[in-house]
Amino acid sequence: MKTQLQKPARGKASYSAEYKQQALELWRSSGRSAAKVATELGIRPPLLYRWARAERGAGDTGAHKPTRSVEQLEAEIRRLRDENAKLLEQREVLKKSLGILSEPPPRGMPGSNR
């Protein structure tokens, strides 16, 4: 399916705002990948991503406001550190148990056929 948008002439391409908007609309409404849509339009896929990012950035009103307080972030870090320590301990226990279970049984024990 070839697209009907008119691409600017070769050389240092400058695309109008209308062309960028139409290309983004086509990409979003088609459900196809940026690479496929860009190929149809005769442009490189990173351009679509750049235009989409610029469009999202234009909607921002300025400085990024943190959504969580420092206390909330510190609490999450403590929770994650505790969880990490627990997981590391569990991994060590599993390593040790694997080593023990991998050893041949000692001689003279019931169940050993030697």
C-alpha positions as CSV (number, residue, x, y, z in Angstrom):
1,M,0.0,0.0,0.0
2,K,1.8,3.1,-1.2
3,T,1.1,6.3,0.6
4,Q,-0.1,9.5,-1.1
5,L,2.0,12.0,0.9
6,Q,4.4,14.1,-1.2
7,K,8.0,14.0,0.0
8,P,10.2,17.1,-0.5
9,A,12.8,17.1,-3.3
10,R,16.2,15.5,-2.7
11,G,19.0,17.3,-0.9
12,K,18.8,18.6,2.6
13,A,15.2,17.7,3.2
14,S,13.1,20.0,5.2
15,Y,9.6,18.7,5.9
16,S,6.7,21.0,6.6
17,A,4.8,20.7,9.8
18,E,1.8,19.5,7.8
19,Y,3.8,16.7,6.2
20,K,5.2,15.6,9.6
21,Q,1.7,15.6,11.1
22,Q,0.3,13.5,8.2
23,A,3.2,11.0,8.5
24,L,2.6,10.6,12.2
25,E,-1.1,10.2,11.7
26,L,-0.5,7.5,9.0
27,W,1.9,5.7,11.3
28,R,-0.5,5.8,14.3
29,S,-3.6,4.9,12.4
30,S,-2.1,2.1,10.2
31,G,-1.0,-0.2,13.1
32,R,2.2,-0.9,11.3
33,S,5.8,-0.4,12.4
34,A,7.6,2.9,12.0
35,A,10.1,1.2,9.6
36,K,7.3,0.0,7.2
37,V,5.6,3.4,7.2
38,A,8.9,5.2,6.8
39,T,9.9,3.0,3.9
40,E,6.6,3.7,2.1
41,L,7.1,7.4,2.6
42,G,10.7,7.2,1.5
43,I,12.2,8.5,4.8
44,R,14.2,6.9,7.5
45,P,12.4,5.4,10.5
46,P,14.3,7.5,13.1
47,L,12.6,10.6,11.6
48,L,9.2,9.3,12.7
49,Y,10.4,8.7,16.2
50,R,12.0,12.1,16.4
51,W,8.9,13.8,15.1
52,A,6.7,11.9,17.6
53,R,9.1,12.8,20.5
54,A,9.1,16.5,19.4
55,E,5.3,16.5,19.3
56,R,5.1,15.0,22.8
57,G,7.7,17.5,24.0
58,A,5.7,20.4,22.6
59,G,2.8,19.4,24.9
60,D,5.0,19.7,28.0
61,T,4.8,23.0,30.0
62,G,8.3,23.1,31.2
63,A,10.2,21.6,34.1
64,H,9.6,17.9,34.9
65,K,7.9,17.6,38.3
66,P,8.8,14.5,40.3
67,T,5.7,12.4,40.9
68,R,7.0,10.9,44.2
69,S,8.6,12.5,47.3
70,V,12.1,11.8,48.4
71,E,10.7,9.9,51.4
72,Q,8.7,7.6,49.1
73,L,11.7,7.0,47.0
74,E,14.0,6.2,49.9
75,A,11.4,3.8,51.3
76,E,11.3,2.0,48.0
77,I,15.1,1.8,47.9
78,R,15.1,0.3,51.4
79,R,12.4,-2.2,50.4
80,L,14.3,-3.2,47.2
81,R,17.6,-3.6,49.1
82,D,15.8,-5.9,51.7
83,E,14.3,-7.9,48.9
84,N,17.6,-8.1,47.1
85,A,19.4,-9.4,50.3
86,K,16.7,-12.0,50.8
87,L,17.0,-13.2,47.2
88,L,20.8,-13.4,47.4
89,E,20.4,-15.5,50.6
90,Q,18.0,-17.8,48.9
91,R,20.3,-18.2,45.9
92,E,23.2,-19.2,48.2
93,V,21.1,-21.7,50.1
94,L,20.1,-23.3,46.7
95,K,23.7,-23.4,45.6
96,K,24.7,-25.2,48.8
97,S,21.9,-27.6,48.7
98,L,22.7,-28.5,45.1
99,G,26.3,-29.2,46.1
100,I,25.1,-31.4,49.0
101,L,22.6,-33.3,46.8
102,S,25.2,-33.8,44.1
103,E,27.7,-35.6,46.4
104,P,27.7,-39.4,46.3
105,P,26.4,-41.0,49.5
106,P,29.1,-42.0,52.0
107,R,29.9,-45.8,52.1
108,G,28.2,-47.9,54.6
109,M,25.0,-45.9,54.5
110,P,21.7,-47.7,54.0
111,G,20.6,-47.5,50.4
112,S,24.2,-47.4,49.0
113,N,25.0,-50.5,46.9
114,R,28.7,-50.4,47.2
